[in-house]
Amino acid sequence: MKQLSVFILIVLFPSLLLAQDDLMNLLNQNTAPETNYTTATFKSTRIINGHSIERMLPGQLDFRISHRFGMLNSGAYNLYGLDGPANMHFSLEYGIFNWLMIGVGRGSYEKTFDGFTKFSILRQSTGVREMPVSVSVFTSAALNSLKWTDTSRTNYFSSRLSYTAQILVARKFSQGFSFQLTPSFVHRNLVGTELDPNDLYAIGAGGRIKLSKRISLNAEYYWLLNANNQYMSQPIYNPLSIGVDIETGGHVFQIMLTNSLAMIEKGFIGETTGQWRHRDIHLGFNISRVFTLKKYPQKKQ
């Protein structure tokens, strides 16, 4: 009897293995291939001053407050800029679709009102759909509401307006490092003198290094391509900013040092007059608080 059992086992064992392989192949055929999209390339919708590739999810509202103190080189009497003069900007930014967010804001810099849209074209992914980078398009308009300095001439409403268009190209190389390039175009309907260009072109670069689960080090730089200070009414310089992101639940708190006082594209790209080498540096912060106004079912990506 024992010999018969051994004989049966020897005969049936290969068949059992083949049946197991057929079952695994059937299960693999029934499993749909997936595309895995990259998330959290940056902690916030801003790298520091400029927009990052990140967007608000549908139904989420981001209330954001940004503040820049005076210059560090203003000395101890002015508490190294903490006494001012300072600038602030607040905004409401809302996710409409998975690929689209909008925002409106108001800043003390030139008493500016601004609005923007940011929509996704490509998303970094692996799996069935391989995409090495994420790409979004950002457009904004800003309205300078300062009183006219010369009321004797004809002042047009259109002269208050400026526009920005950017392409955001970002890649999350690893859990600890992300990088973004931002070709930018800024148009000002009205400039100081005929020496100043109405159109400005720049290339921005920004990166993030993750220091811990909730803290990261960020840097951002915009290189102006057609700004020639020799022929302009006032010198402007490339904005450079270095900061730290601290995530605390629904808040993202950003602390930075920057030579730019403005917090919208028209200002920090085209009107930065401070230089790091002269310590024309502003201490500043951004505070972001996210509220969920509507809950949408998240589609499996």
LONU-120820 format. One record per residue (C-alpha): residue in three letters; x, y, z; residue number from 1. Coordinates in Angstrom, 1 decimal, padded with zeros to 4 digits. Layout:
! residues N
+-----+--------+--------+--------+-----+
! res !      x !      y !      z !   n !
+-----+--------+--------+--------+-----+
! Ala !      X !      Y !      Z ! NUM !
...
+-----+--------+--------+--------+-----+
***
This chain:
! residues 301
+-----+--------+--------+--------+-----+
! res !      x !      y !      z !   n !
+-----+--------+--------+--------+-----+
! Met !  000.0 !  000.0 !  000.0 !   1 !
! Lys !  002.9 !  002.4 !  000.9 !   2 !
! Gln !  004.5 !  001.6 ! -002.4 !   3 !
! Leu !  001.3 !  002.4 ! -004.3 !   4 !
! Ser !  001.0 !  005.8 ! -002.6 !   5 !
! Val !  004.5 !  006.7 ! -003.6 !   6 !
! Phe !  003.8 !  005.7 ! -007.1 !   7 !
! Ile !  000.7 !  007.8 ! -007.4 !   8 !
! Leu !  002.5 !  010.8 ! -005.9 !   9 !
! Ile !  005.3 !  010.5 ! -008.4 !  10 !
! Val !  002.8 !  010.3 ! -011.3 !  11 !
! Leu !  000.5 !  013.1 ! -010.2 !  12 !
! Phe !  003.1 !  015.6 ! -008.9 !  13 !
! Pro !  004.1 !  017.0 ! -012.4 !  14 !
! Ser !  000.4 !  017.4 ! -013.2 !  15 !
! Leu ! -000.2 !  019.4 ! -010.1 !  16 !
! Leu !  002.7 !  021.7 ! -010.9 !  17 !
! Leu !  001.4 !  022.3 ! -014.4 !  18 !
! Ala ! -002.1 !  023.0 ! -013.0 !  19 !
! Gln ! -000.7 !  025.5 ! -010.6 !  20 !
! Asp !  001.2 !  027.3 ! -013.4 !  21 !
! Asp ! -002.0 !  027.4 ! -015.5 !  22 !
! Leu ! -003.9 !  028.9 ! -012.6 !  23 !
! Met ! -001.2 !  031.6 ! -012.0 !  24 !
! Asn ! -001.2 !  032.5 ! -015.7 !  25 !
! Leu ! -005.0 !  032.8 ! -015.6 !  26 !
! Leu ! -004.9 !  035.2 ! -012.6 !  27 !
! Asn ! -002.2 !  037.3 ! -014.3 !  28 !
! Gln ! -004.3 !  037.6 ! -017.4 !  29 !
! Asn ! -007.3 !  038.8 ! -015.4 !  30 !
! Thr ! -005.2 !  041.4 ! -013.5 !  31 !
! Ala ! -005.5 !  044.7 ! -015.3 !  32 !
! Pro ! -002.2 !  046.5 ! -016.0 !  33 !
! Glu ! -001.8 !  049.8 ! -014.0 !  34 !
! Thr ! -000.3 !  053.2 ! -014.4 !  35 !
! Asn !  001.3 !  054.5 ! -011.3 !  36 !
! Tyr !  001.3 !  058.3 ! -011.1 !  37 !
! Thr !  003.9 !  060.2 ! -009.1 !  38 !
! Thr !  002.6 !  062.3 ! -006.2 !  39 !
! Ala !  004.0 !  064.9 ! -003.8 !  40 !
! Thr !  006.7 !  066.2 ! -006.1 !  41 !
! Phe !  006.7 !  069.3 ! -003.8 !  42 !
! Lys !  005.0 !  069.8 ! -000.5 !  43 !
! Ser !  003.1 !  072.9 ! -001.6 !  44 !
! Thr !  001.7 !  074.7 ! -004.7 !  45 !
! Arg !  004.7 !  077.0 ! -004.4 !  46 !
! Ile !  008.4 !  076.2 ! -004.4 !  47 !
! Ile !  009.1 !  079.5 ! -002.7 !  48 !
! Asn !  007.8 !  082.5 ! -004.6 !  49 !
! Gly !  007.0 !  080.8 ! -007.9 !  50 !
! His !  004.4 !  078.1 ! -008.5 !  51 !
! Ser !  005.3 !  074.4 ! -008.3 !  52 !
! Ile !  003.8 !  071.6 ! -010.3 !  53 !
! Glu !  001.4 !  070.8 ! -007.4 !  54 !
! Arg ! -002.3 !  071.6 ! -007.6 !  55 !
! Met ! -005.3 !  071.5 ! -005.2 !  56 !
! Leu ! -007.4 !  068.4 ! -005.4 !  57 !
! Pro ! -011.0 !  068.8 ! -006.6 !  58 !
! Gly ! -013.1 !  070.4 ! -003.8 !  59 !
! Gln ! -010.1 !  071.6 ! -001.8 !  60 !
! Leu ! -009.6 !  075.2 ! -000.9 !  61 !
! Asp ! -006.2 !  076.6 !  000.0 !  62 !
! Phe ! -006.1 !  079.8 !  002.1 !  63 !
! Arg ! -002.6 !  081.2 !  001.8 !  64 !
! Ile ! -000.9 !  084.1 !  003.5 !  65 !
! Ser !  002.5 !  085.3 !  002.4 !  66 !
! His !  004.6 !  087.9 !  004.2 !  67 !
! Arg !  008.0 !  089.5 !  003.4 !  68 !
! Phe !  009.7 !  091.7 !  006.0 !  69 !
! Gly !  012.1 !  094.6 !  005.3 !  70 !
! Met !  015.8 !  094.2 !  004.3 !  71 !
! Leu !  018.3 !  092.6 !  006.6 !  72 !
! Asn !  020.8 !  095.3 !  005.9 !  73 !
! Ser !  018.5 !  098.0 !  007.4 !  74 !
! Gly !  020.4 !  097.5 !  010.6 !  75 !
! Ala !  019.7 !  096.9 !  014.3 !  76 !
! Tyr !  017.6 !  100.0 !  014.7 !  77 !
! Asn !  015.1 !  098.6 !  012.2 !  78 !
! Leu !  015.5 !  095.1 !  013.8 !  79 !
! Tyr !  017.1 !  093.9 !  010.6 !  80 !
! Gly !  013.9 !  094.4 !  008.6 !  81 !
! Leu !  011.4 !  093.1 !  011.1 !  82 !
! Asp !  010.1 !  096.6 !  011.7 !  83 !
! Gly !  009.3 !  097.0 !  008.0 !  84 !
! Pro !  008.5 !  098.2 !  005.6 !  85 !
! Ala !  006.9 !  094.8 !  004.9 !  86 !
! Asn !  004.6 !  093.4 !  002.2 !  87 !
! Met !  001.9 !  090.7 !  002.4 !  88 !
! His ! -000.2 !  088.8 !  000.0 !  89 !
! Phe ! -003.2 !  086.5 !  000.7 !  90 !
! Ser ! -005.1 !  084.3 ! -001.7 !  91 !
! Leu ! -007.8 !  081.7 ! -002.1 !  92 !
! Glu ! -006.9 !  078.8 ! -004.4 !  93 !
! Tyr ! -009.4 !  076.0 ! -005.4 !  94 !
! Gly ! -009.2 !  072.7 ! -007.2 !  95 !
! Ile ! -011.9 !  072.2 ! -009.8 !  96 !
! Phe ! -010.8 !  069.1 ! -011.5 !  97 !
! Asn ! -007.9 !  066.7 ! -011.1 !  98 !
! Trp ! -006.1 !  068.7 ! -013.8 !  99 !
! Leu ! -007.3 !  072.3 ! -013.1 ! 100 !
! Met ! -007.0 !  074.8 ! -010.2 ! 101 !
! Ile ! -007.8 !  078.5 ! -010.0 ! 102 !
! Gly ! -006.9 !  081.2 ! -007.6 ! 103 !
! Val ! -007.4 !  084.9 ! -006.7 ! 104 !
! Gly ! -005.3 !  087.1 ! -004.4 ! 105 !
! Arg ! -004.6 !  090.6 ! -003.1 ! 106 !
! Gly ! -001.2 !  092.0 ! -002.2 ! 107 !
! Ser !  000.1 !  095.2 ! -000.6 ! 108 !
! Tyr !  002.8 !  095.4 ! -003.3 ! 109 !
! Glu !  001.3 !  098.0 ! -005.6 ! 110 !
! Lys ! -002.1 !  097.1 ! -004.0 ! 111 !
! Thr ! -002.3 !  094.4 ! -006.6 ! 112 !
! Phe ! -005.3 !  092.1 ! -007.3 ! 113 !
! Asp ! -004.4 !  088.9 ! -009.2 ! 114 !
! Gly ! -006.0 !  085.8 ! -010.6 ! 115 !
! Phe ! -004.5 !  082.6 ! -012.1 ! 116 !
! Thr ! -005.2 !  079.2 ! -013.6 ! 117 !
! Lys ! -003.0 !  076.2 ! -013.5 ! 118 !
! Phe ! -003.7 !  073.1 ! -015.5 ! 119 !
! Ser ! -001.9 !  069.8 ! -016.0 ! 120 !
! Ile ! -000.9 !  068.5 ! -019.4 ! 121 !
! Leu !  001.3 !  065.5 ! -018.5 ! 122 !
! Arg !  001.9 !  063.6 ! -015.2 ! 123 !
! Gln !  005.0 !  061.7 ! -014.3 ! 124 !
! Ser !  004.2 !  058.0 ! -014.2 ! 125 !
! Thr !  005.4 !  054.4 ! -014.4 ! 126 !
! Gly !  003.8 !  051.2 ! -015.5 ! 127 !
! Val !  001.6 !  050.9 ! -018.6 ! 128 !
! Arg !  002.1 !  054.6 ! -019.3 ! 129 !
! Glu !  005.7 !  055.7 ! -018.9 ! 130 !
! Met !  006.1 !  059.5 ! -018.5 ! 131 !
! Pro !  009.4 !  060.9 ! -017.2 ! 132 !
! Val !  008.2 !  064.4 ! -016.2 ! 133 !
! Ser !  005.1 !  066.3 ! -015.1 ! 134 !
! Val !  004.1 !  069.3 ! -017.2 ! 135 !
! Ser !  001.6 !  072.0 ! -016.4 ! 136 !
! Val !  000.7 !  075.4 ! -017.8 ! 137 !
! Phe !  000.3 !  078.5 ! -015.6 ! 138 !
! Thr ! -001.3 !  081.8 ! -016.6 ! 139 !
! Ser ! -002.1 !  084.8 ! -014.5 ! 140 !
! Ala ! -003.3 !  088.4 ! -014.7 ! 141 !
! Ala ! -002.5 !  091.2 ! -012.2 ! 142 !
! Leu ! -004.1 !  094.6 ! -011.7 ! 143 !
! Asn ! -002.2 !  097.5 ! -010.1 ! 144 !
! Ser ! -004.7 !  099.5 ! -008.1 ! 145 !
! Leu ! -002.3 !  102.3 ! -006.9 ! 146 !
! Lys ! -003.6 !  105.9 ! -007.5 ! 147 !
! Trp ! -002.3 !  107.5 ! -010.6 ! 148 !
! Thr !  000.7 !  109.7 ! -009.9 ! 149 !
! Asp !  000.0 !  112.0 ! -012.9 ! 150 !
! Thr ! -003.8 !  112.8 ! -013.1 ! 151 !
! Ser ! -003.3 !  115.5 ! -015.7 ! 152 !
! Arg ! -002.8 !  113.0 ! -018.5 ! 153 !
! Thr ! -005.1 !  110.4 ! -019.9 ! 154 !
! Asn ! -004.7 !  107.2 ! -017.8 ! 155 !
! Tyr ! -006.1 !  104.0 ! -019.3 ! 156 !
! Phe ! -007.4 !  101.1 ! -017.2 ! 157 !
! Ser ! -005.5 !  098.7 ! -019.5 ! 158 !
! Ser ! -002.3 !  100.4 ! -018.3 ! 159 !
! Arg ! -002.9 !  098.8 ! -014.9 ! 160 !
! Leu ! -002.7 !  095.2 ! -016.2 ! 161 !
! Ser !  000.1 !  092.7 ! -016.6 ! 162 !
! Tyr !  000.1 !  089.1 ! -017.7 ! 163 !
! Thr !  002.3 !  086.0 ! -017.1 ! 164 !
! Ala !  002.5 !  082.7 ! -018.8 ! 165 !
! Gln !  004.7 !  079.8 ! -017.6 ! 166 !
! Ile !  005.4 !  076.2 ! -018.5 ! 167 !
! Leu !  006.1 !  074.1 ! -015.4 ! 168 !
! Val !  008.3 !  071.0 ! -016.1 ! 169 !
! Ala !  009.1 !  068.9 ! -013.0 ! 170 !
! Arg !  010.5 !  065.5 ! -012.1 ! 171 !
! Lys !  010.6 !  063.7 ! -008.8 ! 172 !
! Phe !  013.9 !  061.8 ! -009.1 ! 173 !
! Ser !  013.5 !  060.1 ! -005.8 ! 174 !
! Gln !  011.7 !  060.3 ! -002.5 ! 175 !
! Gly !  014.3 !  062.8 ! -001.4 ! 176 !
! Phe !  014.8 !  065.0 ! -004.4 ! 177 !
! Ser !  012.6 !  066.9 ! -006.9 ! 178 !
! Phe !  013.5 !  069.5 ! -009.5 ! 179 !
! Gln !  011.5 !  071.9 ! -011.8 ! 180 !
! Leu !  012.3 !  074.1 ! -014.8 ! 181 !
! Thr !  009.9 !  077.1 ! -015.4 ! 182 !
! Pro !  010.2 !  079.0 ! -018.7 ! 183 !
! Ser !  008.4 !  082.2 ! -018.1 ! 184 !
! Phe !  007.0 !  085.2 ! -020.1 ! 185 !
! Val !  005.8 !  088.4 ! -018.4 ! 186 !
! His !  004.1 !  091.3 ! -020.2 ! 187 !
! Arg !  003.5 !  094.7 ! -018.7 ! 188 !
! Asn !  001.1 !  097.0 ! -020.5 ! 189 !
! Leu !  002.7 !  100.1 ! -018.9 ! 190 !
! Val !  006.4 !  100.4 ! -017.9 ! 191 !
! Gly !  008.3 !  103.2 ! -016.2 ! 192 !
! Thr !  010.1 !  104.6 ! -019.3 ! 193 !
! Glu !  010.7 !  103.7 ! -022.9 ! 194 !
! Leu !  014.0 !  102.2 ! -021.8 ! 195 !
! Asp !  012.1 !  099.4 ! -020.0 ! 196 !
! Pro !  010.9 !  096.4 ! -022.0 ! 197 !
! Asn !  007.2 !  095.6 ! -021.9 ! 198 !
! Asp !  008.0 !  091.9 ! -022.4 ! 199 !
! Leu !  010.3 !  089.9 ! -020.1 ! 200 !
! Tyr !  011.6 !  086.4 ! -020.7 ! 201 !
! Ala !  013.0 !  084.3 ! -017.9 ! 202 !
! Ile !  013.9 !  080.7 ! -017.0 ! 203 !
! Gly !  013.2 !  079.5 ! -013.5 ! 204 !
! Ala !  014.8 !  076.6 ! -011.7 ! 205 !
! Gly !  013.7 !  075.2 ! -008.4 ! 206 !
! Gly !  014.4 !  072.2 ! -006.3 ! 207 !
! Arg !  013.5 !  070.4 ! -003.1 ! 208 !
! Ile !  015.6 !  068.1 ! -000.9 ! 209 !
! Lys !  013.7 !  066.2 !  001.7 ! 210 !
! Leu !  015.3 !  066.4 !  005.1 ! 211 !
! Ser !  012.8 !  064.4 !  007.1 ! 212 !
! Lys !  009.2 !  063.2 !  006.7 ! 213 !
! Arg !  007.8 !  066.7 !  007.3 ! 214 !
! Ile !  010.7 !  069.0 !  006.5 ! 215 !
! Ser !  012.4 !  069.9 !  003.2 ! 216 !
! Leu !  015.0 !  072.4 !  002.0 ! 217 !
! Asn !  014.0 !  074.4 ! -001.1 ! 218 !
! Ala !  015.8 !  076.7 ! -003.5 ! 219 !
! Glu !  014.6 !  078.8 ! -006.4 ! 220 !
! Tyr !  016.2 !  081.0 ! -009.0 ! 221 !
! Tyr !  014.9 !  083.0 ! -012.0 ! 222 !
! Trp !  017.3 !  084.0 ! -014.8 ! 223 !
! Leu !  016.2 !  087.1 ! -016.7 ! 224 !
! Leu !  017.1 !  086.6 ! -020.4 ! 225 !
! Asn !  016.5 !  090.1 ! -021.8 ! 226 !
! Ala !  017.0 !  092.5 ! -018.9 ! 227 !
! Asn !  020.0 !  094.7 ! -019.6 ! 228 !
! Asn !  020.5 !  097.1 ! -016.7 ! 229 !
! Gln !  022.7 !  099.3 ! -018.8 ! 230 !
! Tyr !  019.7 !  100.5 ! -020.8 ! 231 !
! Met !  016.9 !  100.3 ! -018.1 ! 232 !
! Ser !  015.5 !  103.1 ! -015.9 ! 233 !
! Gln !  016.3 !  101.2 ! -012.8 ! 234 !
! Pro !  018.5 !  098.0 ! -012.3 ! 235 !
! Ile !  016.7 !  094.8 ! -011.7 ! 236 !
! Tyr !  018.3 !  091.5 ! -010.7 ! 237 !
! Asn !  017.6 !  087.8 ! -010.8 ! 238 !
! Pro !  015.5 !  086.6 ! -007.9 ! 239 !
! Leu !  017.2 !  084.0 ! -005.7 ! 240 !
! Ser !  015.3 !  082.4 ! -002.7 ! 241 !
! Ile !  016.2 !  079.7 ! -000.2 ! 242 !
! Gly !  013.7 !  078.3 !  002.2 ! 243 !
! Val !  012.5 !  075.5 !  004.4 ! 244 !
! Asp !  009.1 !  073.7 !  004.2 ! 245 !
! Ile !  007.5 !  072.4 !  007.4 ! 246 !
! Glu !  004.4 !  070.3 !  007.1 ! 247 !
! Thr !  002.1 !  070.1 !  010.1 ! 248 !
! Gly ! -001.2 !  068.3 !  009.3 ! 249 !
! Gly ! -003.4 !  070.6 !  007.2 ! 250 !
! His ! -000.8 !  073.4 !  007.2 ! 251 !
! Val !  002.4 !  073.9 !  005.2 ! 252 !
! Phe !  004.7 !  076.5 !  006.8 ! 253 !
! Gln !  007.5 !  077.9 !  004.6 ! 254 !
! Ile !  010.3 !  080.1 !  005.9 ! 255 !
! Met !  012.6 !  081.7 !  003.4 ! 256 !
! Leu !  015.3 !  084.3 !  002.6 ! 257 !
! Thr !  014.9 !  086.1 ! -000.7 ! 258 !
! Asn !  016.0 !  089.3 ! -002.5 ! 259 !
! Ser !  012.5 !  089.8 ! -003.9 ! 260 !
! Leu !  009.9 !  091.8 ! -002.1 ! 261 !
! Ala !  007.0 !  090.9 ! -004.4 ! 262 !
! Met !  005.1 !  087.6 ! -004.2 ! 263 !
! Ile !  003.5 !  087.5 ! -007.7 ! 264 !
! Glu !  005.3 !  086.7 ! -011.0 ! 265 !
! Lys !  005.1 !  090.2 ! -012.4 ! 266 !
! Gly !  006.9 !  091.5 ! -009.3 ! 267 !
! Phe !  009.5 !  089.0 ! -008.4 ! 268 !
! Ile !  010.5 !  088.2 ! -012.0 ! 269 !
! Gly !  010.5 !  091.7 ! -013.4 ! 270 !
! Glu !  010.9 !  094.1 ! -010.5 ! 271 !
! Thr !  013.4 !  092.6 ! -008.0 ! 272 !
! Thr !  015.8 !  095.4 ! -007.1 ! 273 !
! Gly !  017.7 !  093.8 ! -004.3 ! 274 !
! Gln !  021.1 !  092.0 ! -004.4 ! 275 !
! Trp !  022.3 !  089.2 ! -002.2 ! 276 !
! Arg !  025.8 !  090.5 ! -002.2 ! 277 !
! His !  024.6 !  093.8 ! -000.7 ! 278 !
! Arg !  022.5 !  091.9 !  001.8 ! 279 !
! Asp !  019.3 !  093.3 !  000.2 ! 280 !
! Ile !  017.6 !  090.2 !  001.6 ! 281 !
! His !  014.1 !  089.8 !  003.0 ! 282 !
! Leu !  013.1 !  087.2 !  005.7 ! 283 !
! Gly !  009.6 !  085.9 !  004.8 ! 284 !
! Phe !  007.1 !  083.1 !  005.3 ! 285 !
! Asn !  004.2 !  081.5 !  003.5 ! 286 !
! Ile !  001.4 !  079.8 !  005.5 ! 287 !
! Ser ! -001.0 !  077.4 !  003.7 ! 288 !
! Arg ! -004.2 !  076.0 !  005.2 ! 289 !
! Val ! -006.2 !  073.5 !  003.2 ! 290 !
! Phe ! -010.0 !  073.1 !  003.7 ! 291 !
! Thr ! -012.1 !  070.3 !  002.1 ! 292 !
! Leu ! -015.3 !  071.9 !  000.8 ! 293 !
! Lys ! -016.5 !  069.0 ! -001.3 ! 294 !
! Lys ! -015.6 !  065.4 ! -001.2 ! 295 !
! Tyr ! -015.2 !  063.8 ! -004.6 ! 296 !
! Pro ! -014.7 !  060.0 ! -005.1 ! 297 !
! Gln ! -011.1 !  059.5 ! -006.1 ! 298 !
! Lys ! -010.7 !  057.5 ! -009.3 ! 299 !
! Lys ! -008.2 !  054.8 ! -009.2 ! 300 !
! Gln ! -005.3 !  055.9 ! -011.3 ! 301 !
+-----+--------+--------+--------+-----+
***
